[in-house]
Amino acid sequence: QVQRMTELGSHLVTLSKLQEKEDLELTEVDFSEVTKKVAGEFRVLAEREEKKYETKIAEGRKVKANESGLRELVSILTDNAVKYCTDGGTVRITLEPKGHSSTILTVSNSYPEKKDMHMPA
């Protein structure tokens, strides 16, 4: 648990640093392509660990972002989903439109609820 929390803390620090950069160049990025590429990179790892791996990525979703930062964000979320998924469980990655101009990325996994597991409120 300590190692897991340390890794998650490290990922949060990385994401915070991305947010702090004032000179961040935002360009139009194909969010669909970034998500597909990252999802493809993690598919082999998930399948090697005998986890189901499902993706549903809408085509042509563009966002204004820093491409390397966006790629890192999707990678961190996907990496954690694969690492902490139950044995034989399922990792799901979806990218879908919401309304006219928004896009929602969802990265989820199956994880058993445990009575002794306390999540912060």
DSSP file (Angstrom, degrees, kcal/mol; ACC not computed):
  #  RESIDUE AA STRUCTURE BP1 BP2  ACC     N-H-->O    O-->H-N    N-H-->O    O-->H-N    TCO  KAPPA ALPHA  PHI   PSI    X-CA   Y-CA   Z-CA
    1    1 A Q     >        0   0    0      0, 0.0     4,-2.7     0, 0.0     5,-0.2   0.000 360.0 360.0 360.0 -38.7    0.0    0.0    0.0
    2    2 A V  H  >  +     0   0    0      2,-0.2     4,-2.4     1,-0.2     5,-0.2   0.928 360.0  47.3 -63.1 -44.4    2.9    2.4    0.8
    3    3 A Q  H  > S+     0   0    0      2,-0.2     4,-2.5     1,-0.2    -1,-0.2   0.912 111.9  51.0 -63.1 -41.5    4.5    1.8   -2.6
    4    4 A R  H  > S+     0   0    0      1,-0.2     4,-2.5     2,-0.2    -2,-0.2   0.932 112.1  45.9 -61.1 -46.7    1.1    2.3   -4.3
    5    5 A M  H  X S+     0   0    0     -4,-2.7     4,-2.6     1,-0.2    -1,-0.2   0.871 111.1  53.3 -66.0 -36.3    0.5    5.6   -2.5
    6    6 A T  H  X S+     0   0    0     -4,-2.4     4,-2.4    -5,-0.2    -2,-0.2   0.928 110.8  46.7 -62.9 -44.8    4.1    6.7   -3.2
    7    7 A E  H  X S+     0   0    0     -4,-2.5     4,-2.4     2,-0.2    -2,-0.2   0.927 113.0  48.4 -63.3 -45.2    3.6    6.1   -6.9
    8    8 A L  H  X S+     0   0    0     -4,-2.5     4,-2.2     1,-0.2    -1,-0.2   0.905 111.6  50.7 -62.8 -40.2    0.2    7.8   -7.0
    9    9 A G  H  X S+     0   0    0     -4,-2.6     4,-2.2     2,-0.2    -1,-0.2   0.908 109.3  51.1 -62.2 -41.7    1.8   10.8   -5.1
   10   10 A S  H  X S+     0   0    0     -4,-2.4     4,-2.1     1,-0.2    -2,-0.2   0.904 109.5  50.1 -62.0 -41.7    4.6   11.0   -7.6
   11   11 A H  H  X S+     0   0    0     -4,-2.4     4,-2.4     1,-0.2    -1,-0.2   0.896 109.1  51.9 -64.2 -39.7    2.1   11.0  -10.5
   12   12 A L  H  X S+     0   0    0     -4,-2.2     4,-2.4     2,-0.2    -1,-0.2   0.894 108.1  51.4 -64.1 -39.2    0.1   13.8   -8.8
   13   13 A V  H  X S+     0   0    0     -4,-2.2     4,-2.4     2,-0.2    -1,-0.2   0.924 109.5  50.7 -62.6 -44.0    3.3   15.8   -8.5
   14   14 A T  H  X S+     0   0    0     -4,-2.1     4,-1.7     1,-0.2    -2,-0.2   0.929 111.8  47.0 -59.1 -46.4    4.1   15.3  -12.2
   15   15 A L  H  X S+     0   0    0     -4,-2.4     4,-1.6     1,-0.2    -1,-0.2   0.882 110.6  52.7 -65.0 -37.8    0.6   16.5  -13.1
   16   16 A S  H  X S+     0   0    0     -4,-2.4     4,-1.5     1,-0.2    -1,-0.2   0.895 106.6  53.2 -64.0 -39.8    0.8   19.5  -10.8
   17   17 A K  H  X S+     0   0    0     -4,-2.4     4,-1.0     1,-0.2    -1,-0.2   0.880 105.7  53.7 -63.5 -37.6    4.1   20.5  -12.5
   18   18 A L  H  < S+     0   0    0     -4,-1.7     3,-0.5     1,-0.2    -1,-0.2   0.898 108.6  49.9 -61.2 -39.4    2.4   20.4  -15.9
   19   19 A Q  H  < S+     0   0    0     -4,-1.6    -1,-0.2     1,-0.2    -2,-0.2   0.805 106.2  56.6 -70.0 -29.6   -0.2   22.7  -14.6
   20   20 A E  H  < S+     0   0    0     -4,-1.5     2,-0.3    -5,-0.1    -1,-0.2   0.704  76.3 109.9 -77.5 -20.9    2.3   25.2  -13.2
   21   21 A K    ><  -     0   0    0     -4,-1.0     3,-0.7    -3,-0.5    -3,-0.0  -0.395  46.6-171.6 -64.2 117.8    4.2   25.8  -16.4
   22   22 A E  T 3  S+     0   0    0     -2,-0.3    -1,-0.2     1,-0.2    -2,-0.0   0.803  81.8  54.5 -79.4 -29.5    3.4   29.3  -17.5
   23   23 A D  T 3  S+     0   0    0      2,-0.1     2,-0.3     0, 0.0    -1,-0.2   0.070  74.9 145.5 -94.3  25.4    5.0   29.0  -21.0
   24   24 A L    <   -     0   0    0     -3,-0.7     2,-0.7    -6,-0.1    42,-0.0  -0.469  44.6-139.2 -66.5 124.1    3.0   25.9  -21.9
   25   25 A E        -     0   0    0     -2,-0.3     2,-0.5     2,-0.0    42,-0.2  -0.777  15.1-158.3 -90.6 119.2    2.2   26.0  -25.6
   26   26 A L        +     0   0    0     -2,-0.7     2,-0.3    40,-0.1    40,-0.2  -0.839  19.4 164.9 -99.3 130.3   -1.3   24.9  -26.4
   27   27 A T  E     -A   65   0A   0     38,-2.8    38,-2.7    -2,-0.5     2,-0.5  -0.843  48.8 -80.7-132.5 170.1   -2.0   23.6  -29.9
   28   28 A E  E     -A   64   0A   0     -2,-0.3     2,-0.4    36,-0.2    36,-0.2  -0.660  54.2-172.3 -75.7 123.2   -4.8   21.7  -31.5
   29   29 A V  E     -A   63   0A   0     34,-3.4    34,-2.5    -2,-0.5     2,-1.4  -0.932  30.9-122.8-121.3 139.8   -4.2   18.0  -30.6
   30   30 A D  E  >  -A   62   0A   0     -2,-0.4     4,-2.2    32,-0.2     3,-0.3  -0.683  28.3-173.9 -81.1  94.0   -6.0   15.0  -31.9
   31   31 A F  H  > S+     0   0    0     30,-1.5     4,-2.6    -2,-1.4     5,-0.2   0.835  80.7  58.3 -59.5 -35.7   -7.1   13.6  -28.6
   32   32 A S  H  > S+     0   0    0     29,-1.3     4,-2.6     2,-0.2    -1,-0.2   0.927 107.9  44.7 -61.3 -46.2   -8.4   10.4  -30.3
   33   33 A E  H  > S+     0   0    0     -3,-0.3     4,-2.5    28,-0.2    -2,-0.2   0.901 113.2  50.2 -67.7 -41.4   -5.0    9.6  -31.8
   34   34 A V  H  X S+     0   0    0     -4,-2.2     4,-2.4     2,-0.2     5,-0.2   0.941 113.6  46.1 -60.2 -47.1   -3.1   10.3  -28.6
   35   35 A T  H  X S+     0   0    0     -4,-2.6     4,-2.8     1,-0.2     5,-0.2   0.910 112.4  49.9 -64.5 -43.4   -5.5    8.1  -26.7
   36   36 A K  H  X S+     0   0    0     -4,-2.6     4,-2.4    -5,-0.2    -1,-0.2   0.921 111.9  48.4 -60.1 -44.7   -5.4    5.3  -29.3
   37   37 A K  H  X S+     0   0    0     -4,-2.5     4,-1.7     2,-0.2    -2,-0.2   0.941 115.2  43.1 -63.8 -48.1   -1.6    5.3  -29.3
   38   38 A V  H  X S+     0   0    0     -4,-2.4     4,-1.5     1,-0.2    -2,-0.2   0.928 113.5  52.2 -63.9 -44.7   -1.2    5.2  -25.5
   39   39 A A  H  X S+     0   0    0     -4,-2.8     4,-1.3     1,-0.2     3,-0.2   0.896 108.6  51.8 -58.6 -40.7   -4.0    2.6  -25.2
   40   40 A G  H  X S+     0   0    0     -4,-2.4     4,-0.7     1,-0.2    -1,-0.2   0.863 105.3  55.4 -63.5 -36.9   -2.1    0.4  -27.7
   41   41 A E  H  < S+     0   0    0     -4,-1.7     4,-0.4     1,-0.2    -1,-0.2   0.835 113.4  40.7 -66.1 -32.7    1.1    0.7  -25.8
   42   42 A F  H  X S+     0   0    0     -4,-1.5     4,-2.4    -3,-0.2    -1,-0.2   0.622  94.5  82.1 -91.9 -14.2   -0.5   -0.7  -22.6
   43   43 A R  H  X S+     0   0    0     -4,-1.3     4,-2.8     1,-0.2     5,-0.3   0.920  90.9  50.7 -56.7 -46.6   -2.7   -3.4  -24.3
   44   44 A V  H  X S+     0   0    0     -4,-0.7     4,-2.4     1,-0.2    -1,-0.2   0.908 110.6  49.2 -60.5 -43.8    0.2   -5.8  -24.4
   45   45 A L  H  > S+     0   0    0     -4,-0.4     4,-1.5     2,-0.2    -1,-0.2   0.933 112.8  47.0 -61.9 -46.8    1.0   -5.4  -20.7
   46   46 A A  H  <>S+     0   0    0     -4,-2.4     5,-2.5     1,-0.2    -2,-0.2   0.922 114.3  46.5 -62.2 -44.9   -2.6   -5.8  -19.7
   47   47 A E  H ><5S+     0   0    0     -4,-2.8     3,-1.6     1,-0.2    -1,-0.2   0.853 107.8  56.4 -68.9 -33.8   -3.0   -8.9  -21.8
   48   48 A R  H 3<5S+     0   0    0     -4,-2.4    -1,-0.2     1,-0.3    -2,-0.2   0.851 107.3  50.0 -63.3 -33.3    0.2  -10.4  -20.6
   49   49 A E  T 3<5S-     0   0    0     -4,-1.5    39,-0.5    -5,-0.2    -1,-0.3   0.248 121.4-113.3 -88.5  12.4   -1.2  -10.0  -17.1
   50   50 A E  T < 5 +     0   0    0     -3,-1.6     2,-0.4     1,-0.2    -3,-0.2   0.857  69.1 142.2  58.4  41.0   -4.4  -11.8  -18.3
   51   51 A K      < -     0   0    0     -5,-2.5    -1,-0.2    37,-0.1    39,-0.2  -0.879  55.5-114.7-107.8 143.3   -6.6   -8.8  -17.9
   52   52 A K  E     -b   90   0B   0     37,-3.1    39,-2.6    -2,-0.4     2,-0.4  -0.508  30.1-159.3 -72.7 147.1   -9.3   -7.9  -20.3
   53   53 A Y  E     -b   91   0B   0     37,-0.2     2,-0.4    -2,-0.2    39,-0.2  -0.946  11.3-179.8-137.3 112.0   -8.6   -4.7  -22.1
   54   54 A E  E     -b   92   0B   0     37,-3.0    39,-2.4    -2,-0.4     2,-0.4  -0.921   2.5-177.1-118.1 135.9  -11.5   -2.7  -23.7
   55   55 A T  E     +b   93   0B   0     -2,-0.4     2,-0.3    37,-0.2    39,-0.2  -0.985  13.0 177.1-129.9 144.4  -11.3    0.5  -25.7
   56   56 A K  E     +b   94   0B   0     37,-2.3    39,-2.4    -2,-0.4     2,-0.6  -0.801  17.4 173.5-142.8  96.7  -13.9    2.7  -27.2
   57   57 A I  E     -b   95   0B   0     -2,-0.3    39,-0.2    37,-0.2     2,-0.1  -0.920  26.0-136.0-117.6 114.1  -12.3    5.8  -28.7
   58   58 A A    >   -     0   0    0     37,-2.8     3,-0.6    -2,-0.6     2,-0.1  -0.381  29.3-114.8 -65.3 142.4  -14.4    8.2  -30.7
   59   59 A E  T 3  S+     0   0    0      1,-0.2    -1,-0.1    -2,-0.1   -28,-0.0  -0.459  84.9  13.8 -78.5 148.9  -12.7    9.4  -33.9
   60   60 A G  T 3  S+     0   0    0      1,-0.2     2,-0.8    -2,-0.1    -1,-0.2   0.689  70.8 158.9  68.8  24.3  -11.6   12.9  -34.6
   61   61 A R    <   -     0   0    0     -3,-0.6   -30,-1.5   -31,-0.1   -29,-1.3  -0.728  20.2-169.4 -83.8 113.9  -11.8   14.4  -31.1
   62   62 A K  E     +A   30   0A   0     -2,-0.8     2,-0.3   -32,-0.2   -32,-0.2  -0.814   8.4 178.0-105.9 143.1   -9.6   17.5  -31.1
   63   63 A V  E     -A   29   0A   0    -34,-2.5   -34,-3.4    -2,-0.4     2,-0.8  -0.957  35.0-115.0-137.5 157.7   -8.6   19.5  -28.0
   64   64 A K  E     +A   28   0A   0     -2,-0.3     2,-0.3   -36,-0.2   -36,-0.2  -0.860  66.2 120.3 -92.9 113.8   -6.5   22.5  -27.3
   65   65 A A  E    S-A   27   0A   0    -38,-2.7   -38,-2.8    -2,-0.8     2,-0.7  -0.939  72.8 -85.0-159.3 173.5   -3.6   21.1  -25.2
   66   66 A N     >  -     0   0    0     -2,-0.3     4,-2.6   -40,-0.2     5,-0.2  -0.893  42.2-146.8 -90.0 116.2    0.1   20.6  -24.7
   67   67 A E  H  > S+     0   0    0     -2,-0.7     4,-2.6     1,-0.2     5,-0.2   0.883  93.3  46.5 -59.7 -44.6    0.5   17.3  -26.6
   68   68 A S  H  > S+     0   0    0      1,-0.2     4,-2.2     2,-0.2    -1,-0.2   0.890 114.1  49.3 -67.5 -35.9    3.3   15.8  -24.5
   69   69 A G  H  > S+     0   0    0      2,-0.2     4,-2.3     1,-0.2    -2,-0.2   0.900 111.7  48.5 -66.2 -40.9    1.4   16.7  -21.3
   70   70 A L  H  X S+     0   0    0     -4,-2.6     4,-2.5     2,-0.2     5,-0.2   0.918 111.4  50.1 -64.2 -44.3   -1.8   15.2  -22.6
   71   71 A R  H  X S+     0   0    0     -4,-2.6     4,-2.3    -5,-0.2    -2,-0.2   0.907 111.1  49.6 -60.2 -42.5    0.1   12.0  -23.6
   72   72 A E  H  X S+     0   0    0     -4,-2.2     4,-2.7     2,-0.2    -1,-0.2   0.901 109.7  51.4 -65.0 -41.0    1.6   11.8  -20.1
   73   73 A L  H  X S+     0   0    0     -4,-2.3     4,-2.3     2,-0.2     5,-0.2   0.944 111.9  45.3 -60.9 -49.1   -1.8   12.3  -18.4
   74   74 A V  H  X S+     0   0    0     -4,-2.5     4,-2.3     1,-0.2    -1,-0.2   0.886 113.7  51.6 -62.9 -38.5   -3.4    9.5  -20.5
   75   75 A S  H  X S+     0   0    0     -4,-2.3     4,-3.0    -5,-0.2     5,-0.2   0.920 109.4  48.6 -64.1 -45.2   -0.3    7.3  -19.8
   76   76 A I  H  X S+     0   0    0     -4,-2.7     4,-2.3     2,-0.2     5,-0.2   0.938 113.9  46.1 -61.8 -47.3   -0.4    7.8  -16.0
   77   77 A L  H  X S+     0   0    0     -4,-2.3     4,-2.0    -5,-0.2    -1,-0.2   0.915 116.3  44.9 -62.4 -43.2   -4.1    7.0  -15.8
   78   78 A T  H  X S+     0   0    0     -4,-2.3     4,-2.3    -5,-0.2     5,-0.2   0.909 111.2  52.9 -69.0 -42.4   -3.8    3.9  -18.0
   79   79 A D  H  X S+     0   0    0     -4,-3.0     4,-2.7     1,-0.2    -2,-0.2   0.927 111.6  46.3 -58.2 -46.6   -0.7    2.7  -16.2
   80   80 A N  H  X S+     0   0    0     -4,-2.3     4,-2.4    -5,-0.2    -1,-0.2   0.893 110.1  53.8 -65.0 -39.4   -2.5    2.9  -12.9
   81   81 A A  H  < S+     0   0    0     -4,-2.0     4,-0.2    -5,-0.2    -1,-0.2   0.905 113.4  42.6 -61.8 -41.1   -5.6    1.2  -14.2
   82   82 A V  H >< S+     0   0    0     -4,-2.3     3,-1.0     1,-0.2    -2,-0.2   0.936 115.0  49.4 -70.8 -46.3   -3.5   -1.7  -15.5
   83   83 A K  H 3< S+     0   0    0     -4,-2.7    -2,-0.2     1,-0.2    -1,-0.2   0.886 118.2  37.5 -60.1 -41.4   -1.4   -2.0  -12.3
   84   84 A Y  T 3< S+     0   0    0     -4,-2.4    -1,-0.2    -5,-0.2     2,-0.2   0.184  87.8 116.8-104.8  17.3   -4.2   -1.9   -9.9
   85   85 A C  S <  S-     0   0    0     -3,-1.0    26,-0.2    -4,-0.2     3,-0.1  -0.576  72.6-102.5 -80.1 146.9   -6.8   -4.0  -11.8
   86   86 A T    >   -     0   0    0     24,-2.4     3,-2.4    -2,-0.2     2,-0.2  -0.277  47.5 -85.2 -64.4 155.0   -7.9   -7.2  -10.2
   87   87 A D  T 3  S+     0   0    0      1,-0.3    -1,-0.1   -36,-0.1   -36,-0.1  -0.443 120.1   8.4 -59.7 129.2   -6.4  -10.5  -11.6
   88   88 A G  T 3  S+     0   0    0    -39,-0.5    -1,-0.3   -38,-0.2   -37,-0.1   0.554 107.8 131.5  73.6   6.8   -8.6  -11.4  -14.6
   89   89 A G    <   -     0   0    0     -3,-2.4   -37,-3.1    21,-0.1     2,-0.4   0.036  56.7-100.8 -80.9-168.5  -10.3   -8.1  -14.3
   90   90 A T  E     -b   52   0B   0    -39,-0.2    20,-1.1    -3,-0.1     2,-0.5  -0.962  17.6-160.6-125.3 133.1  -11.1   -5.5  -17.0
   91   91 A V  E     -bC  53 109B   0    -39,-2.6   -37,-3.0    -2,-0.4     2,-0.4  -0.945  18.1-167.1-105.2 130.6   -9.4   -2.2  -17.9
   92   92 A R  E     -bC  54 108B   0     16,-2.8    16,-2.7    -2,-0.5     2,-0.5  -0.972  11.6-175.5-123.9 134.5  -11.6    0.2  -19.9
   93   93 A I  E     +bC  55 107B   0    -39,-2.4   -37,-2.3    -2,-0.4     2,-0.4  -0.987  11.7 174.3-126.7 120.9  -10.6    3.3  -21.8
   94   94 A T  E     -bC  56 106B   0     12,-2.7    12,-2.8    -2,-0.5     2,-0.4  -0.973  16.0-173.9-127.9 144.8  -13.2    5.4  -23.4
   95   95 A L  E     +bC  57 105B   0    -39,-2.4   -37,-2.8    -2,-0.4    10,-0.2  -0.970  24.5 160.9-133.5 117.1  -13.1    8.7  -25.2
   96   96 A E  E     - C   0 104B   0      8,-2.3     8,-3.1    -2,-0.4     2,-0.1  -0.974  39.2-104.8-142.1 151.4  -16.4   10.1  -26.2
   97   97 A P  E     - C   0 103B   0      0, 0.0     2,-0.4     0, 0.0     6,-0.3  -0.419  24.7-162.7 -71.6 148.7  -18.0   13.4  -27.1
   98   98 A K  E  >  - C   0 102B   0      4,-2.8     4,-1.4    -2,-0.1     3,-0.3  -0.956  60.9 -35.9-131.6 114.9  -20.1   15.3  -24.6
   99   99 A G  T  4 S-     0   0    0     -2,-0.4    -1,-0.0     1,-0.2     0, 0.0  -0.329 105.3 -43.7  68.4-156.1  -22.3   17.9  -26.1
  100  100 A H  T  4 S+     0   0    0      1,-0.1    -1,-0.2    -3,-0.1     0, 0.0   0.867 133.9  12.2 -79.4 -38.4  -21.1   19.9  -29.1
  101  101 A S  T  4 S+     0   0    0     -3,-0.3     2,-0.3    -4,-0.0    -2,-0.2   0.339 101.8  91.8-129.6   9.4  -17.5   20.8  -28.0
  102  102 A S  E  <  -C   98   0B   0     -4,-1.4    -4,-2.8   -39,-0.0     2,-0.4  -0.745  48.1-160.9-108.2 156.6  -16.5   18.7  -25.0
  103  103 A T  E     -C   97   0B   0     -2,-0.3     2,-0.5    -6,-0.3    -3,-0.0  -0.998   5.9-152.5-134.5 137.9  -14.8   15.3  -24.8
  104  104 A I  E     -C   96   0B   0     -8,-3.1    -8,-2.3    -2,-0.4     2,-0.5  -0.953   2.7-162.4-116.3 125.9  -14.7   13.0  -21.9
  105  105 A L  E     -C   95   0B   0     -2,-0.5     2,-0.5   -10,-0.2   -10,-0.2  -0.913  11.0-174.3-100.7 128.0  -11.8   10.5  -21.2
  106  106 A T  E     -C   94   0B   0    -12,-2.8   -12,-2.7    -2,-0.5     2,-0.5  -0.990   8.0-179.7-125.8 124.9  -12.7    7.7  -18.8
  107  107 A V  E     +C   93   0B   0     -2,-0.5     2,-0.3   -14,-0.2   -14,-0.2  -0.985  20.3 158.5-122.0 119.0  -10.1    5.2  -17.7
  108  108 A S  E     -C   92   0B   0    -16,-2.7   -16,-2.8    -2,-0.5     2,-0.3  -0.898  19.2-171.6-138.8 165.6  -11.4    2.6  -15.3
  109  109 A N  E     -C   91   0B   0     -2,-0.3     2,-0.4   -18,-0.2   -18,-0.2  -0.957  33.7 -98.3-148.4 166.3  -10.6   -0.9  -14.0
  110  110 A S        +     0   0    0    -20,-1.1   -24,-2.4    -2,-0.3   -21,-0.1  -0.766  44.9 166.6 -89.1 136.2  -12.2   -3.6  -11.8
  111  111 A Y        -     0   0    0     -2,-0.4     2,-0.1   -26,-0.2   -26,-0.1  -0.962  35.8-114.7-150.5 128.4  -11.1   -3.5   -8.3
  112  112 A P        -     0   0    0      0, 0.0     2,-0.4     0, 0.0    -2,-0.0  -0.381  27.3-121.2 -70.3 140.5  -12.7   -5.4   -5.4
  113  113 A E        -     0   0    0     -2,-0.1     2,-0.4     2,-0.0     3,-0.0  -0.647  31.6-164.1 -76.2 132.8  -14.2   -3.3   -2.6
  114  114 A K    >   -     0   0    0     -2,-0.4     3,-1.3     1,-0.1     0, 0.0  -0.956  23.8-139.8-121.9 140.1  -12.6   -4.2    0.7
  115  115 A K  T 3  S+     0   0    0     -2,-0.4    -1,-0.1     1,-0.3    -2,-0.0   0.820 104.8  51.9 -65.0 -31.0  -13.9   -3.3    4.1
  116  116 A D  T 3  S+     0   0    0     -3,-0.0     2,-0.6     2,-0.0    -1,-0.3   0.374  87.9  99.4 -89.1   6.2  -10.5   -2.4    5.4
  117  117 A M    <   -     0   0    0     -3,-1.3     2,-0.5     2,-0.0    -3,-0.1  -0.832  55.7-166.2 -97.8 120.5   -9.8   -0.1    2.5
  118  118 A H        -     0   0    0     -2,-0.6    -2,-0.0     0, 0.0    -3,-0.0  -0.924   1.5-163.7-111.5 123.9  -10.4    3.6    3.3
  119  119 A M        -     0   0    0     -2,-0.5    -2,-0.0     1,-0.1     0, 0.0  -0.842  30.6-104.5-102.4 140.8  -10.6    6.2    0.6
  120  120 A P              0   0    0      0, 0.0    -1,-0.1     0, 0.0     0, 0.0  -0.307 360.0 360.0 -62.3 145.8  -10.2    9.9    1.4
  121  121 A A              0   0    0      0, 0.0    -2,-0.0     0, 0.0     0, 0.0   0.461 360.0 360.0 -80.1 360.0  -13.4   11.9    1.3
